[in-house]
Amino acid sequence: MKDQVRALREDFDRELKAAGDASALQALRDRYLGRKAGAITALMKALGALGPAERRVAGQELNELKTHVESGLDAARDRAASDSTAQRLARERLDITLPGRRPPHGRRHPLTAAREDLEDIFLAMGYEIFDGPEVEDDYHCFEALNMPADHPARDMQDTFYLAEGGLLLRTHTSTGQIRYMLSNPHPPDVRIICPGKVYRRDDDITHSPMFQQIEGLVVGKGITLGDLKGTIEAFLHALFGAQFPVRFRPSYFPYTEPSVEVDLGCVVCGGKGCRVCKQTGWLEIMGSGMVHPAVFEAVNARLGRVVYDPEEVTGFAFGLGIERVAMVRHGIDNIRLFYENDLRFLEQFPG
């Protein structure tokens, strides 16, 4: 058996040098140490046929061979793992001498910047910002604003209705004005702006199914159309500059009477006439008017008492689209650009 042990050791050492990967080492382990067909295991089973003295010597030699094989396999496995790690590290090596890549700086969306500028102007004029829900009911969106169910003005503000509950997505932020008057902590005085998203079934290069509005409401004793004109002129001059003239044209809105459209001298051509202003020299910028007495009466009816007496208090309201302001300021002719999230477009604006 001594010769067999020596021959197995020589065969193992030779095969171990040729084993180049983990699978070859596993095959070598099975060949020599496998429980069923391992060469050393077979010799261990044959020890029972030897005499006591010979069995003791042969058993010691087999144990030494087994130890030699196990240590050789373990060392080879460690070397293979180390080589594999070294190869992977070399393959995935990072060049730390390269300059770092600076991530791009985020910036405010142009609509966010326009909204904040509008809010800052009105806050400086003593207005309060009031926010209302985007999902509204028919009363706040239409009825309280002098638009009953059969009123033709509803066709101009066709919107999206929820499947149940008679709720809808608001078509204007005037709903916030009604909610504020119903919960006014300082009745009947009101001086608020209501910015936020609104929804209408409309979609072209100058209209979007979802857009942003900012509407204002002032109520109190002695409020006149002159106050409305002065406020709007001061606001537009603060926003665009005093060099652009402002004009008022008669118009119609169901919740104001009288109603006026407001035009601004074209900021692109300076009033000379261009494609943006359609050669008129003027840009239609917002709508406004004196609060219709029917609005006060609808709020009083809901409150169950007279808080806004049309004989005692008056008010004015105005509203404009925030997208419209941004389009005029930056000379943009397609509202869809604001919502396409194209960085090539958005990175043109200062943060």
Residue, then its C-alpha position, 0 to 999 in steps of 0.5 A: m500500500k505504501d507504493q500506492v500512497r506514493a503514486l497517489r501523492e505524485d499524481f495529485d501534485r501533478e494534477l494540482k499544478a494543471a488545475g486552473d480554475a475552481s471547477a477543475l479544483q472541485a473535480l480534483r477534490d472529488r477524484y481523491l476525497g469523494r465519499k463514494a469514488g475517491a481514490i483515498t477513500a477507497l484505500m481507507k476502506a481497504l485497511g480492514a484487510l491488513g494486519p494490525a501492524e501494517r494497518r497502523v502504518a498504512g493508516q498513518e500514511l493515508n492520513e498524511l496523504k489526505t492532509h496533504v491533498e486537502s491543504g493543497l486544494d485549499a491553498a490552490r482555491d485561495r490562490a484562484a480566488s485571489d487571482s480572480t479578485a485581482q483580475r476583477l479589480a484590474r478590469e474595473r480599475l478607476d482612474i482617480t486622476l481624472p477630473g470629477r464630473r460636476p452634476p448639472h444644477g437644478r433650476r426653477h421651472p419658468l412657470t414657477a418663477a413667473r408664479e413667484d414673481l406674481e405673488d411677490i408683487f401682490l404680497a408687496m401690495g398687501y394681498e393675502i395668498f389663498d389656496g383652494p381645492e382643485v376638485e370642486d362642486d358645482y356651487h363654488c365653480f359656477e352657481a355662486l359665480n352667477m352661472p346657473a345650470d343653463h347659463p351659456a358661459r358654462d360652454m366657454q369653461d367646459t371641464f372634466y367631471l368626476a364619475e360620482g358625487g357631482l364633483l369636477l375639476r375647477t375651471h378657474t381659481s375664482t372658486g377660492q374667492i367664494r371659499y374665502m368670502l364664506s370663511n372670511p375672518h375680517p368680513p366684509d373686507v377682502r384682499i386676496i390672490c388665488p394662484g393654482k392649477v385649473y382645468r378645461r377641455d381645451d388643447d392647442i398651441t396657446h391652450s392646455p387642458m391643465f394650466q395655471q391661473i392667478e386671480g385676485l379679489v378686493v372687497g370693501k366699502g367705496i371700492t371703484l373701477g378707478d381702484l381696479k384700473g390703478t391696481i392693474e396698471a401698477f401690477l403690470h408696470a411692476l411685472f413688465g416695466a413702466q415703458f409699456p402702456v396699459r389699456f382697458r376694453p369693455s368685455y363680458f364676464p358673468y361674475t363682474e359688471p362692468s367687465v374689462e379686458v386688459d391689454l399691454g403694449c407689445v413687449v416684443c415690438g414695443g407697439k410697432g406691430c409684429r407677429v406676436c401681437k398680430q400687427t396690433g401693437w397690443l397683447e391681451i393679458m388679463g380680464s377683470g371687472m367689478v364684482h357682480p352683485a349676484v355673487f355677493e347675494a349668492v354668498n349671503a344666501r349660503l351664509g344665511r345672513v347678509v355679510y356682503d351687502p351690495e348696497e354697502v360694499t363693492g369690489f373688483a376681481f381680476g385674473l390671468g394665466i401664469e403661462r400667458v405671462a411667461m409666454v409674453r415675457h419670454g416670447i414663447d408661442n407654444i404653451r406645450l413647451f412648458y409641459e414637455n420637460d425638454l431640458r433643451f428648452l428649460e435650460q434656457f431660463p435662469g434658475 
